[in-house]
Each structure stands twice: as structure tokens, then as C-alpha cells.
Amino acid sequence: MDTIEDFLAGWIGGVAGLVIGHPADTIKVRQQSMNEKFFTTIRTTMKYEGFLGFYKGMMAPFLIIGPSNAVFFSTYGGCLRQLQGNSEAHERVDLDNPRWIWNVVIAGAVAGLAQVIITCPAELVKTVLQTHTGRETKWKLHYEAPYNNTLEAARGIWKKRGIKGFYRGVIPMLYRDVPTSGAYTFVYETLLPRGDNPALWKQVIAGGLAGVTSWICTIPFDVIKSRIQSDNPNNPQYKGMIDCFQKSFKAEGPGVFVKGFWLIIARAFPVNAAVFLGYEYCLALFKSIS
């Protein structure tokens, strides 16, 4: 029963985070893949695509963010209970266990690995659509994918490369998401007040800071992921993660690997606060019902 509750609560929390964070994600992806500045990206998006341009590619993560967060939290909860050897603990984390920190970090990393398997195809479709702007760009390596919506993109990727095509960019995603998921759950569980009905603002701070912490060290991998996934699959500029790193560094210097830094950090707080608020609220609701 605990795993089912984690699954449903994670689903709802994931959708809450997506609705809040997708416009900022679109700006971030375009900055990283098309070498544009923050305000330039906003102006040109509004000029050529209007407000709805910021929600480009949202359908793919909308369909997958619920299941992927459900998998993350159900895997995290199940793995944590196994590591603690105490599935009947009143609190999710058994703080009396001397290894509780390692249990939380390992369970979070395992959950991150499980989540990447689901999220990589959605991230690819989303990135391909987000970088389809319908306008000229100064970035000579930028590739305009011939897709106008999620269904077109999914069909085109499947037709050309099958299931393998949906996992373009999975290596930098693993580097980005697996270790940081351990940090993500550790920071959250450390800051979250224990006991019944913790203050809402304390939950917001715990969730928001967990998101910020997990993103700070992984932005370079996110940049590489965005560039590989928005690359031309028929005539790729990059042979892999290392090649993308070397070419990007040579062309633009070290600053390229912090593209969108402040936007990512600013976005991470409200998005992850919403994710954990939705998650904890649903768990509390299930607990009261049972």
C-alpha cells in the first residue's frame, strides 16, 4: 500500500511542478542550444510565437511527468524501506538508523536512475520542439526539426531510428540526474520538519532548496544534454558527450557550461517546492483516509 501511495502522490506532485516551470524550461533550453541571451530569448519568442511559444513541447512532459515522478517517489520509498529494514516506521525516514543519510542518498540515486529511463524520450521530444522556433538564428549549429507538435515528433523519431532514437542524450542525463537525485532527497529529508502537520512554509523551503542544490552542480551536463538532443540526427555535429564538451568549449569558452544558470536556479525553487508540496499533501490525505 505504501508504494501505491508514493506512486500516486509523486504523480500529482510532478504535474504541479511542470505547470509552474515549463515556460522557464523553454527559455533555458533555447539559451543552451541556440547560444542566445536571456532577454533576447524572451523577446524573440514573444515576437515570433507569442505567449504560447513558452509552452512549446509541453505535451510530452505533461504525459510523462506524472508517471516519471510516480516512478521516482515509489522507487525512492520502496528502496528506502528496504535499506532501513523497517517498512513499519511511522516516519518515511528512520532517523534512529545510524545509516539514515546513506540510505536516503542511495535510495534517491536509484530512484533517479529509474526515472531517467522514462524521462529521456520525453526530454528529447520536448527539446526538439522547444528549439523549433520557425525563425532564423545566429547559431550556425542550430537545427530546425521538421515537427510542429508532440505526435509528429514522436512519430518522426520512431520512424527514423526506432526506440534507440528516443534515447539520444541519455548519457549526460544519467550524469545529470542520478547523483543529484541522491543530493535532492538528502537535502529535502534533512530540512523537512518531523512530526504531524509541519508548517507549509517549512515544506516550501525544504523542497525549494532541495531542487536548487541538486541543480547547481549539474548545469554543465544539462547544457550538453540540450545540445545533443537538439542536434541534427541526420548530420550530427556531436559524436557524443565528450565531443560535445570539447567542441562547445572550443567555440564558446567555459562560460557555455553555465548557460541559463540563474534561470535554472530561479526556476528550481518554485518547481521543486510545488513537487514536494503536492507529494506530501497527497501522502497526508491518503494517511487520513486510511
N, C-alpha and C positions, 0 to 999 in steps of 0.2 A: 504493500500500500504506500509506503514512504516513497518508493521510486516513481509511482504513478503521480503522486502529489508533486514531487520535484519536476517531473516532466511537464505537467500542465502549468505549474507556476512559472517555470522557465519560458514556456511558450508565450504566455501573456506578457512577461517582463521584456522579452525580446522585441515584441511588436511595439510596445510602448517606447522603447529606446529608438527603434527605427523611425517612427513618425517624427520624433523630435530631431534626429540627427542627419537625415538624408540630404537636405539641402547643403549643409556644410560639407558632407562627404563628396558631393558632386564638385564643389569648388576645389576641394583638396585634390581629388583625382585629376582634374584639369590642370591645376598648378603643377602637379608632379609629372604628368605625361606630356604636357604641351609647353612647359617652361614659361608659364605666364605668372604675372604678379597677382596678388590677392584682389585688389580693386579693379584691375584690368579684366580679370575673370568675371567678376560680378557685372561690370558694365557691358561687356560683350555678350554675356549670357542673356541679360535683360534686353539688349538691343536686338539680337537675332532670334531669341527663342521665348522671351517673356518670362514671367514668374514660374511657369510650369517647367521651364528648362532646368530649374534646380531639382526637379523631381524625376529627371531622366533616369531610366533604368531602375526605378523603384520597385516595379512589379516583381522582378526576380528575387531580390532580397525579401520582399514582403511575403512571397510564397514560401521562402526557405528559412527566414529568420526565426519564425516560431518554432518549427521543427529543430533547427540547429541549436537554439538556446535551450529547447527542451532536452535535447541530447546532452548538451553541456552540463546542465544542472542535475539531470538524472544520473549521468555518469559520475559527476562530482560527488553527489550524495551517496550513491552506491559504493563507489571506490573508498570514500571516506569511512563509511561504516565498516567495510571490510578491513581497512587498515587499523581502525580503532579496536576491532573485535568486539564492538559493543553497539549493536543495532538498536538497543532499547534505551540509549542515553536520552535524557529529557531534552538537552540542547543538541543542535546539529554537530557541534564540535565538543569533544570530551576534553575539557581543559585540564582535567586531572591526569590525563595521559601525558607522560613526560616527553613523548614524541609528537605532540599535537601539531607543532609547527611543521615538521616534516610531513606529517600525514596530510595536512591541508595543502602544502605546496605540491606534493606528489599527486594527490587527487585532482588538483587544479590542472596540472600539466597533462595528465591522462585525459581529462575532460577536454582540454584544448586540442589534443590530437584527434579525438573522436569528432570534434566539431569541424575541424578543417576538412575532413573527408566530405562533409555535407556542404560546407560553405564555399569551397573553391569554385565549383561550377557556377554558383550564383554570383560570386565576386567577379568571375570572368565575364559573364553576360552583362552585369551591371557596369563594369568598367568599359567594355566595348561600346555600350550605349551612351554612357556619360561622356565619352570622348568623340561621339558623333555629333558635331556641332553644326554642320551644314554651312560652314564659312571657311574662309582662308585663314591659315595660321602661319606665323613666322617659323614655327618649329619644323625644320626640314624632315625630321624623322617621324613626324606625326602621321598616322594612318587613319583615314576615314573609313570605318567599317560600313559595308553596304546594308545596314539594318536599321529599321525605323522603330521597332518595338521588340519586346522580350521574346515573343513567339518566333518572329523572323530570325532573331539572333540565335536562339536555341536550335531551331531547325537547320540554319546555315552551318553552325559549328558541328552539329551531329552529322550532317550530310558530307562535310569535307573531311572530318577527322574522327568521327565516332566518339566513343566515351573518352578516349585519350585526349581529345581536343578540349574537353571541359576542364582538364587539369593542367593547363598551361599556367605557369606561375605558382605551382603548388610548393616548390622547394622554398622560395622566400616566404611563403605563407606559413610553412612549418616553423621556420626560424623566427618569424614574427609572433606567432600565436601560441606555440607550445610552452616555451619557458616563461613567457609573460603571463600565461594563464595561471601558473603557479604563484607568481607575484601578485596577480589580481586577487585571487582568493585569499592569500595570506594577509594582504593589507585590509581587505574587507572584514575578514573574521577577527583581525586584531582590533580594528576600530569600532566594530559593531558592539553596542552595549548589550549585556546579557540580561536575561530576565524577561518577564512578560511586558508587552506594550512599551518598547523603547520609544523615546521621543522621535517624532518624524524628522526633525532637522538633523538629529544624530545619524539616522539611517541615510539621509541625503548626503551628508559629509562622508560617511564611510563608503558608500557606493561611488560617489564622485571622485574621491581621492584614489580609490582602487583603480578606476579607469585611467586617471591621469598618470599614475605610477606605471601602469602596465604599458602605456604608450610611449613614455619618454625615451626608453632605450631601443625602441623597435622601429622608429620612423625611417631609418635608412632602408630597412627591409621592406617597408611599405612602399617607399619610392620605387625600389627595384621591382616589386610585385606589380605596381601600376604600369610601369614602363613595359615590362614583359607581356602583360595581358593586353595592353593597347597596341602592341607591335603588330606589324603586318604578318599574319601567319603564312602567307604565300611567298613572301620575300623578307624573312625576318632580319632585323638589324642586329639582334642579340642571339647568341648561341646558348645562353644560359645565364645563371645568376652572376657568376664571376665575370663573364664577358660584359654583361650589362653594367656591373660595377666599374670595370676598367674604362669602358667607353664613356660612361656618364662622367666619371671623374676627369678624364682627359678633356672632354668637351666643355665642362662647366665648372670644374674645380670641386672642392669639398663641400661647398655650400649647397650643391644639388641634393645632398643626402639629408638635408633638413628642410626641404621644400614643404611648405604648409605646416611647419612646426606649431606656430601659435594657434592656427585654426584648429589643428588636431587636438591640442591641449584644451582649448576653449570648448571644443565640441565634446571631448571625452567626459567632462564633469557632468553636464546635464543628461547626456545619453546614458551613462552607466548608473547615475543616480536613479533615473527612471527604470532601468532594467531591474535593479535590485529592489526598488520600492514595489514594483509590480510583483516580483518574485516573493518577497517577504509578506506582502499583503495577502497574496493568494494562499501562501502556506498557513498564515494565521486564520484565514477564512476556512480552509479545509480542516484545520485543527478544531475550530469552534463548532463546525458541523458534525465532526466525528465525536 
